[in-house]
Every structure is written in C-alpha cells, then in structure tokens.
Amino acid sequence: MNEFTAKKLAEIEAFLQISGVIIEKAGNPLVENNPEVVESLDALSQQTIAPSVSAEVKEIFDTKVEKTHAKLSNMMEIYIGDEWDNPVEVLEWSSFFSGAAAAHAALASELSDETREQLDTVRSDFEALLQKVIAGLRAVGISRRG
C-alpha cells in the first residue's frame, strides 16, 4: 500500500468517526425528527478502515486521520455553530458531509483491490445517508410552506 492510498483511507476513517460526533452533538432534536438519519450515522460510525492499513504506512494513516478529523470538525463547527438544536442546520451540514464522504470513498475504492469491496459499501452507505438527509429536508420544506 502506498502513501497516497493510506492517506485516502485515512480520510474515509475520519468521515466514519465524524458520523458519531454528529449524533453526539445534535442529540435529541435530530433523534426525534430524523431517526433514520441517526440510524445511518450510527451504523457508519461503527465501521472502520484501520485494520485494512498495512503496517508500513500505519503512522502516515494515523497522522492523516487526526488531521482530517480536525479539519472536518472545524468545518462542521463553522457551518453549524451554536445551532446544534436546529435539525435543519444539522441536516444541511449532513448533506455536504455525506456527499463529500461518498466522493472520497469512490476515489479510495479504486486505489486498492484489498479494500475495494469495503469501500464500495462505505460509499453506498454514505449515498444512502444523503438520500435520507434529502428526504428529511424535503419534509421540513413541506411542513413550513406558507
């Protein structure tokens, strides 16, 4: 496994980790209004790429996971700010997040035969999350028509 592949896998690992952070920070408003989104985020947060990373690039992988996790956390905080109790803001952020995660997984799945099947599943799971987020946003739009 080369350095580029290790870094791309690390980015996916960070997206998986952030899935759980979204649930923690959004709490009850997200759970009450969009349980299917929470279910998908939770399932994603239980997945990991780390065991697939070879020993010779493990340090590169770990460092990149930390950096990407920090970057995603910062972007999330900038976007949502103090509106974690607002399901619309959380869903809008989740649309950016899940789309970017699916795109990263699509690239990464082509880099390594050993992880292709797992990454195709991760990509598919993030795409399914995006569809649930869109459905949640559409429901909000319908409920708020004037």
N, C-alpha and C positions, 0 to 999 in steps of 0.2 A: 504494500500500500504506500503510495507516495504522499508527500506533504500536502499537495493540493486536495487530494481526496480526504485526508484526515481533517483538514480544515472545513471542508464542506460537510462532512459527517458531524463535526463539532457544532456547526451552525444548526443542523437539524436537532441535535441533542438539546441545544439551548431553547429552541422553539418548543420542544416537548416539555422542558422544565417550566417555561413561562406559562404553559397551559394551566398548570396547577396554581400558579401565582394569581392568574386572572380570577379563578374561583375564590381563592382566599381573600383577595382584595374586594371583589364585588359582593360577596356574601349573599345574604337573604334576598335582596331585590332581584338579583339575577336568577337565583334558585326559584323564587316564587313566580317570576314572569316568563322564564325561559328554561325550564328544567331539561329539555332536550339538548340545549346548548351546553349546559353544565355537564350533562352525561357524556357528551362528546369530548369536552375539555378534560374531564376526569379520566376518561379512557386513554386519551393522548398522553396525559401526564404520567400514566403508569408504564408507558413504553420507554425503551432506552436503546440507543445505538452503541453505547460504550463497549459492550462485550465483543462487538464486531471489529473493534480497532486493534490493529496489531501492535505488539509491544514496542517495536522500533519507532512508532510515531505517537505513542500514548502521551508523552509530555506535550507535544505540539497540539494534540487533540484537547487535552485538559486545559491548556492555556487559552485556546481559541473558544472553548465552551464558556470559560469565565468572561472573556472579552465580549462575546456575542450576547451572553446573558445580561451583562451590564448595559450594553447598547440597547437591547430590546426593552429592558426595564426602564431605561431613561426615556426612550421613545414613548412607551406606554404612559409614563407619568406626565410627560409633556402633553400628550393628547388628552388623557382623562383628567388629569389634575386632581381637584378635590370633588369630582363628580362620580365617585365610585358607587354612589347610591342611585345614580341615574342609569337605568338599563339601556336607554338609547345610546348614551355615550359609550357604554361598555360594549354594546353590540356593534356600533360603528367602528370602534377600535378593533374589535374581533374580526371584522371583515377585512381590514388591512392585514392584520396578523395572520389569519388563516390563508389568505391568498398568497402572501409572501412565503409562508411556510410550505404551501403546496408547490410553489415555483422552485424553492430551494430543494425540496425532495425530488422533484422531477429531474433537476440537474444532477443531483447526487446519485440518483438511481442508475445513471448511465456511466458512472465512474468506476463502479466496482461490481463485478459479477457476484462476489460473495454476499453483498448486501442488497442486490437489486430487488429481490422479492420483498424483503422487509421494507425497503424504502418506497416501493410501489404501494405497499399497504399504508404506510405513513402518509404518502401523498394523497391517496384515496380518502383516508380518514380526515385529513385537513380540508379536502374538497367537500366532503360531506358536511363538515362543520360549517364551511362557508355557506352552503345551501340552507342549513338550519338558521344561521345568523340572518341571511336574507329573508327567510320566512318570518323570523321574529321582527325584523324591521318593517316588513310589509304589514304585519298585524298591527304594529304601532301606528303606522300611517293610516290604516283603515279606521282604527279606533279614534284617531284625532282629526278626522275630516271635519271641516267646518261647515 
